[in-house]
Amino acid sequence: LEPLHHHTTARRVLAERTVVRQLEGGCDVPIASYAEYQDGGGLFLRARVGSSNSSIVLQAEACGADPEQLGQEVAEDLLSQGALELIRAARK
């Protein structure tokens, strides 16, 4: 499968999935994560966590070279803003 592997897409997806994994998210909670390349090759990652009724939306973003580290940084920012409480409430 190596010929089918697209390195740049895989790095973007790794950053996005790291956010979701760190927040213990899934399809049952309102989490969004999107990574894109910047000029110069670095990644820009933006993520959001919302309340079930959309009255609260937390967001975080960061730039970096390592997709997993970037995802962890953005997830930690969201957690510091109270994302865990929104995620728990969405699962009730």
C-alpha positions as CSV (number, residue, x, y, z in Angstrom):
1,L,0.0,0.0,0.0
2,E,3.0,2.3,0.2
3,P,2.5,3.7,-3.3
4,L,-1.0,4.9,-2.2
5,H,0.3,6.6,1.0
6,H,0.1,10.4,0.6
7,H,2.6,11.8,3.2
8,T,1.2,15.4,3.4
9,T,-2.4,14.2,3.8
10,A,-1.3,11.7,6.5
11,R,0.4,14.4,8.5
12,R,-2.7,16.6,8.4
13,V,-5.0,13.8,9.4
14,L,-2.6,12.8,12.3
15,A,-2.8,16.3,13.8
16,E,-6.6,16.3,13.5
17,R,-7.0,12.9,14.9
18,T,-4.7,13.6,17.8
19,V,-7.0,16.4,18.9
20,V,-10.0,14.1,18.9
21,R,-8.1,11.3,20.6
22,Q,-6.8,13.6,23.4
23,L,-10.3,14.9,24.0
24,E,-11.6,11.3,24.0
25,G,-14.0,12.4,21.3
26,G,-15.9,10.6,18.6
27,C,-19.0,10.9,16.5
28,D,-21.2,11.4,19.6
29,V,-19.7,14.8,20.6
30,P,-19.4,18.2,18.8
31,I,-15.7,18.3,18.0
32,A,-14.2,19.8,14.9
33,S,-10.5,19.7,13.9
34,Y,-8.9,20.9,10.7
35,A,-5.2,21.1,9.7
36,E,-3.7,22.7,6.6
37,Y,-0.2,23.5,5.4
38,Q,1.2,27.0,5.6
39,D,3.7,28.6,3.2
40,G,7.0,27.2,4.3
41,G,5.7,23.7,5.1
42,G,4.5,24.1,8.7
43,L,1.1,22.9,9.8
44,F,-1.7,25.2,11.0
45,L,-4.3,23.4,13.2
46,R,-7.7,24.8,14.3
47,A,-10.1,22.9,16.5
48,R,-13.5,23.6,18.2
49,V,-15.6,22.0,20.8
50,G,-19.2,23.0,21.2
51,S,-22.1,22.5,23.5
52,S,-24.9,20.3,22.3
53,N,-27.2,23.3,21.8
54,S,-24.4,25.4,20.1
55,S,-24.7,28.1,22.8
56,I,-21.0,27.7,23.6
57,V,-18.2,27.1,21.2
58,L,-14.6,26.9,22.4
59,Q,-11.8,27.2,19.8
60,A,-8.0,26.8,19.8
61,E,-5.4,27.0,17.1
62,A,-1.6,26.6,16.8
63,C,1.2,26.2,14.3
64,G,4.0,23.7,14.3
65,A,6.0,21.1,12.5
66,D,5.2,17.9,14.5
67,P,1.6,16.9,13.9
68,E,1.1,14.9,17.1
69,Q,2.7,17.6,19.3
70,L,0.5,20.2,17.5
71,G,-2.6,18.1,18.1
72,Q,-1.8,17.7,21.8
73,E,-1.1,21.4,22.2
74,V,-4.5,22.4,20.7
75,A,-6.3,19.7,22.7
76,E,-4.7,21.0,25.9
77,D,-5.8,24.5,25.1
78,L,-9.3,23.4,24.6
79,L,-9.2,21.4,27.9
80,S,-8.0,24.4,29.7
81,Q,-11.0,26.3,28.4
82,G,-13.5,23.7,29.7
83,A,-13.9,21.3,26.8
84,L,-14.1,18.3,29.0
85,E,-17.3,19.6,30.7
86,L,-18.9,20.2,27.3
87,I,-18.0,16.8,26.1
88,R,-19.3,15.1,29.2
89,A,-22.6,17.1,29.0
90,A,-23.0,16.0,25.3
91,R,-22.8,12.4,26.3
92,K,-25.6,12.6,28.9
